[in-house]
Amino acid sequence: AANSTAIGTSGPAANTDITQTVTVCEQHDKDRLLVQTVRDACSADPHCKLIVFVLYKREAPHVEQVLRRAGHGQVEALQGDKPQHEGTSGLDAFRNSRSGG
């Protein structure tokens, strides 16, 4: 069989409707910058939906709490230690537009 080399994207392309933001900051600025990033992302669309990824699952409840305190009431931390039905209901709410900024 012949060998082939692919340069560039040979598989599925990224969804152009999705915007990814990565911010590098000092530890003491994380909460403030998270809230500001969410506020900026949802400023034009009050029904926007966001997914915030964290490095460690222990950070997920903290991020949920920070966003709730900032007025983002429809927030749910999804991580591996939650019972499956809780994670599934959170994902279903997100898919069905019941969660968002």
C-alpha angles and dihedrals in degrees: 000000000000121000118235132196123204120203117197123359114346096162135051116326125232117269107261090209090068123083118198120201125189119184123188112206146147117279093248091056098051100095094045093047092046092054092045092048092051091046091050093046093052099038094099096039120039089191095053118137123216138187116204115197121204129195097229126036090226087067094059098078090047092052089048091052094047092051093046091051088051090057102264097130099174098069128129129182111219117195140144099266094062119095111264094245090058092051092045093051090049092051091046091052090050093049092047093051095248090121128057148104 
